Amino acid sequence: MNVSYHGHSVVKIKTGETVILFDPFITGNPITDLNAAEEKPNVIIVTHGHGDHLGDTIDLAKKNDSLVISNFELATYLGWQGVKTHGMSIGGAYQFDFGKIKLTTAFHGTGLVTDNKEIIYLGMPAGVLFTSEGKTIYHAGDTGLFSDMKLIGERNQIDLAFLPIGDNFTMGPEDAATAAQYLKAKKVVPIHYNTFPPIVQDPNKFVEMLEEGQGLVLQPGDEYQL
């Protein structure tokens, strides 16, 4: 399984013939290496409805007939936009032909801010456990630290975890380091940092807080083989 990081919270997974994009914030993302016009995902997973995670989901899904997986309310909203979706809820799991997905708790706000000064509620935010080819990846979304991460770590053998470190809107480095301890992930990649001024962080300093060999800094476009 090939895993790559593309700035902010954008993660791409290639498993078999399936290409999966997490939180495809590409257009308007100042640190991504991707070009939305060139991406052809089979599956898009969206952790929550904020614009910097929903990103190019609708355009990509329509152009590529992608399946979008998210919480039920967000999936319903995207379905109204003509997108093919599969809605889920926190704690629920589903076995797809490309792998198993389970939504986990995530603590933060959600909703889409419109040009008309409205906020559209788009369901509970989520983290995602993705299992394929005998490996498990955890994408935490925008969550703050919460103690039930211990349960996630105890009940799942996590090979690779993507944890936000930007602070202000998510966990900061110190809390993310505690999350890494709770999760017991073999490898931890920092995400959601350096995209905007309020979330500037040094990922190498974060890695220094982790167990030796646990942290892995990926630059946009870097790949990791599981």
C-alpha positions, 0 to 999 in steps of 0.5 A, spaced: 500 500 500 502 506 497 501 512 502 503 519 500 502 526 504 500 532 500 500 538 505 495 540 510 490 534 511 490 531 504 493 524 504 492 519 498 492 512 499 493 507 493 491 500 494 490 495 489 487 499 483 483 504 488 486 511 489 483 514 495 483 521 497 482 524 504 480 531 505 482 533 498 483 541 500 487 542 493 485 549 490 487 554 494 492 550 498 498 554 498 503 548 500 500 542 496 503 539 490 497 537 487 493 539 481 486 538 482 485 537 474 490 532 474 487 528 480 482 521 479 480 518 485 476 512 486 474 514 493 474 520 497 474 520 504 472 527 508 473 527 515 468 533 516 465 539 512 470 545 513 472 548 507 479 546 508 477 539 508 471 538 504 475 542 499 475 540 491 470 534 493 464 535 489 468 537 483 473 531 483 467 526 485 463 529 479 468 528 474 471 522 476 464 518 479 468 518 485 464 515 491 465 520 497 465 517 504 463 521 510 458 522 516 451 521 514 449 529 514 455 531 510 454 525 505 446 527 504 448 534 503 453 532 498 448 527 495 444 533 493 449 536 489 449 530 485 455 526 488 455 519 489 456 518 497 456 513 502 454 516 509 456 513 516 456 515 523 461 515 529 463 508 531 460 505 525 464 500 520 463 498 513 467 493 509 468 496 502 471 492 496 478 496 497 478 496 505 474 497 511 473 504 514 470 505 521 469 512 523 471 515 530 470 520 535 473 527 533 472 533 538 472 540 534 467 544 530 464 543 523 459 546 518 460 550 511 461 557 511 457 560 505 458 567 502 451 569 504 454 569 511 450 562 513 453 556 517 450 550 514 451 544 519 454 538 516 454 533 522 459 530 527 466 531 525 470 524 525 476 521 525 477 515 520 480 508 521 482 505 514 484 497 514 487 494 507 492 489 505 493 487 513 495 494 515 491 500 519 491 507 518 488 512 522 487 519 520 485 524 526 481 529 522 482 536 526 481 533 533 483 536 539 486 531 544 481 526 548 482 520 552 478 515 549 484 515 544 487 510 549 481 505 547 483 506 539 490 504 540 488 498 545 483 496 540 487 497 533 494 495 531 495 502 528 501 502 523 500 509 521 497 515 524 496 522 521 495 527 527 494 534 526 499 539 530 497 546 528 494 548 534 489 554 534 484 549 530 486 543 532 491 539 537 498 542 538 504 539 538 504 537 546 497 534 545 499 531 539 505 527 542 500 525 548 495 522 542 501 518 539 502 515 546 495 513 547 494 510 540 501 506 540 501 507 532 508 504 529 509 511 525 506 518 526 506 523 521 504 530 523 499 534 519 494 540 519 500 545 520 504 551 516 498 552 511 496 559 514 499 563 519 495 561 525 498 554 525 505 555 523 509 549 527 516 545 526 514 538 525 521 536 527 520 539 534 514 535 534 517 528 532 523 529 537 517 529 543 515 522 540 518 515 541 525 514 538 523 512 530 516 513 531 515 520 528 515 521 520 515 528 517 513 527 510 513 533 505 508 535 500 509 529 495 513 524 499 510 517 499 511 512 504 510 504 503 506 500 508 
